[in-house]
Amino acid sequence: MNRYHFISYSSADARDFALRLCDELAQGPPPIPVSLDKRELVAGSDWDDQIVEAIRDCASVIFVMTRDSVTSKSVCKKECLRLFDALAVVDSAGVLKEVRAAAAGY
C-alpha cells in the first residue's frame, strides 16, 4: 500500500465506526489509502510487531478517540503514546517543542 493512513481505534467501542471510516475514506472522492488492523494485519503473525510496522510505514495516524481509547488499559492508548514518544521533541522542562515528521527507529 502506498503511503497509507493508519487508523488507530479501540475495538471495545469504536470498531464499527473505524470500519465505516475506513470504507468512506477509501471510496472517496478522492479515494484516500487507509490501513485498518482488522483488514491488513496477518493472522498468526505477531500483532504488536505488525502494528509497529504499520505505524512506522504510514503517512499519518488517524486516532479515533473514544472513552475506551484513553483508559489506562487501552491498547489504542498505548499505540498513541508509543507514536507520540517516537515523534515528540520536548525541552528539559517537558514542554512540547515540535513533532517530527517521521519516526526514525520507531
Secondary structure, DSSP 8 states (H G I E B T S, - for coil): --S-EEEE--TTT-HHHHHHHHHHHHH-SS---EEEHHHHS-TTS-HHHHHHHHHHHSSEEEE---TGGGSTT-HHHHHHHHHHHHHEEE-TT--EEEE-SS-TT-
